Amino acid sequence: MQLGIFFSLFLVLSLTINTPLAFASSNASFKELTNLQILAEKSKQQELPIMLMFGAEWCEYCELLNEHVFNPMALSGLYEEQVVLMRHVGIDEPKPLFDWYGNPITKEKWAYQINADLTPTVLFLDGFAREVAPRIVGISEITLYASLIHQNLNIAYRNMGLKKQIPATPEQLEIQSH
């Protein structure tokens, strides 16, 4: 009997998690990229790197990262426009974005052009479209992912010639901000 209840609960949760509505609502706090040209100007003005996470609705690992890493980062208020400009790039979305020069392009085509079509892929760019830290492709260990992002943001700062540095973990950043 208990096994049947457990299986039913598992099935309901699986179906709920894999629906487009669940993906859209869980991704609501992590802004979708719409205009690279405007984001690049903001990056230059605020002297912040741009972090882009290329994902897709069907990508289970992307959902896992959104739930455990990116949404908590976005909701904390410690990252967006403080240490980085974070955006999600849904490569399976039909709505185009505006590229570095203001030209419309589909997200899928752009991801393919810059070799970021394997999901999830995270890029760190400056306002001049240069990659300023190593890419993160796939997930090796979810519990260390946020620390890897912090490490790469510090590399991005250095490569952008900025005197900024953030602590090694989100927990340390939260303590430092209080």
N, C-alpha and C positions, 0 to 999 in steps of 0.2 A: 504493500500500500504506500509506504513512504517513498519507495523508489519511483512509483508512478507519479506521485505528487512532484517529486524532484524533477523528473523528466518533463512533466507538463510545464513547470516553472521555467526550466531551461529552454524549452521550445518557445514559450511566450517571450522570454527575454531575447532570445536569438532573433526572432522575427522583428521585435521592436527595435533592436539595435541596428539591424540591416535595412531599415526602411529609409527612403530619402528624407522623410520628415525628421527622423531622429538625427540624421547626419546634418541637415540644415540647421536644426535648433542647437546642436552641440557645437557647431562651427560659428554660431552667431557672434560670439565675442571676439573671434579671430577674424579680422577684416579681410574681405576678398579684394584682391588687386584689381583695380579698374583703369588706372592711368599712371604708367611708369614715368612719364615726363613730369607730372606734378610731384610725384614721390621723389624723383631725383632732385628737383629744386628744393624740396623740403629737407632732403638729406644734406645738401650743400649748405643750406642756411643754418640748420641745427647742428651740423657737424656730427651726424649719426650715420652708422651703416644701415643698410637695408637688408633685412632677412626675409627671404621668400621661401615658403614651403610649398613645393609642387606636390599636389595630391589629387585624388579622384574619389568620387562617391563610392565606387566599388572596392576601394583599397582598404582592407581591414587594418593594415598597419598604420595608415594615415589616420583612421578613426581613433586608433589607440593613442597615437601621438597627440592628436587634438584633445582627447579627453584627459590625458595624464600630463601633458607637457605644455602645449601651446595655449589652450583655453585657460589653465591656471596662470600662465604667464600674463596673458592679456587681461584677465580679471583682477590680477593683483595690483595693477596700476604702477608697478615698478619698472616696467619695460618700455611700453609704447611711448615714444617721444621723450623718454628719460635716458635710455641706454641704446635703443634700437628702434627702427621703423619696421614693424612686423606685418607681413601680408601673406595670405593664402592664395595660391594660384590653382584653381580647380581646372585641370587640363581636360576634363570631360564636360565642361560647361560651354554651351553654344555662344554665349554672349562674348564678343571680342573685348580685348583691352586696347588701350592706346600705348604704343611702344615709346621708346626713348625720344623719338622725334615727333610724336603726336599722331602717328599713323595707326589705323586700326589693324589688329591681327588677332586671329583666334589663339586662345591660350594653348591649345594642343599644338598648333603649328609653331608657335614661339618656343614652347618647351622642347620640341623636336630640334629646332634650329640651334638651340644652345645646349643640347644633350642633357636635358633635365626631364625627359619624359618617362623615366623609370621612377615610380612612386613608392615611398616618399623620397624626395630629394630636397635638401635645404641648401640654398645659396646665400652667400654673404657678399653684398655689392656695395660700392660707393655710388655717389651721385653722378659719376661719369661712366657708369656701366661696367666698371672693372671689378672682377672677383677679388676680394681683399682677404679672404680666409678660405681654408679648404672646404670643399663641399662635404655634406653629410648625406650619404646615399644608403637608404634602407635603415634598419634598426638593428643594432648589435645587442644592446642591453637597455631596456626602457628606464631603469632606475638611474642610469648614468647619463642619459640623453641630455637632460637640462644642464648638467655640468659640462658636457661636450659643447653645447651651445655657448655657455659662458666662456669657455676656453677659446672658441673660434671668434667670439665677439672681441676678446682682448687682442687676438691676432689682427682682426679687422681694424681696430683702433690704431694699433702700431703701424700697420701697412697704409693707413690713411694719414699718418703723421700726426695723430691726435695724442694728447697727453692723458687720455682717459683710461681707466681700468675698472672693471667690476670684480667683485669677489668670485671665488671658484664655484659657488653653489647658490641656488635661489634662496636657501635658508639664510646664508651669510649676507646676501643682498638685502633681505628683509630686515635683519638685525641692524645692518649699517644704515638703513633708511629711517630708522626710528630714533 
